[in-house]
Amino acid sequence: MRVSLRTEYALRALQVLGSPGSDKTMKTSEIASQAQVPEKYLEAILVDLRKAGLLRSRRGPDGGHALAKPTSAITVTEVLETIDGPLALGSERKPRPSGPEDDMEAIVRELWREVGVAIRKSLDQVTIAELVLRVESRRGVLDFDI
């Protein structure tokens, strides 16, 4: 399985938008700067995220982008499929036209289905909230609740 650079950039942008203190609308240039993503490239990604209902956007001088859902409600799977399309593993080759699928072909197809289910299950459990937490933990940002 290969994850595109577009998906990585989308995750970076969502992490920036989901970080503490960024509960306001942010301009594309701010997101690009903080996410370390080329602004022109990010613009198209943000459009895709908005169309998928993950972002809300507003035009104008006070405009920008904000999350449309809580960070805990956005999974990595949802982002990956929004940007790269459905999660698919294995051969895209159709069964041989000359006859029924042989045993090995059927077993390999089933193996790819099982691997795909396991990957989806893992990615479904990771949310943007968790990615934000991981980034802050790695940066040494401490959160004290009193």
Steps between C-alpha positions, in 0.01 A plus 500: 500500500628841413377823657528802275674824587159669461364287785800579719451872429127469581584337834753774574243771424234335715749460784574875484130585494437262790783622721409675827450870452415463132124480555463803281488530124845487341612631165653260250835677530503450881415131468761451228767670708430305818451168319809559286304436180521698174207742504391453137498122542309530828221708345376207291525262796293735717231509230481119508479499880223761489301303241527192723354695792818499708557876472286806477630798309408864484607754239599857556744696714386322816471169320699183518461135594390322816417143590139405430510216755681440826851356462381186678247438222743511207687175435813446296299262280252778421781738402684237296187403308403865446836575339607170341172316452392166643757295684597214269769237523614224271470447134246689298515219248173327426475120512614329184235513228583148385350333803433514871749643744758241607559416867813714541336799335203473736725461805709805409188711442366395840836582661490854358142543624606391852800736499278783377250439781782502760648824363159668488429391858831651618456825309138535616627509858737794440336842506631849436468555877747219557739637237484843667577338835791304352649813342471697823646213701795478263554875523487480879184706535350422837131534581413557862134484596421652837 
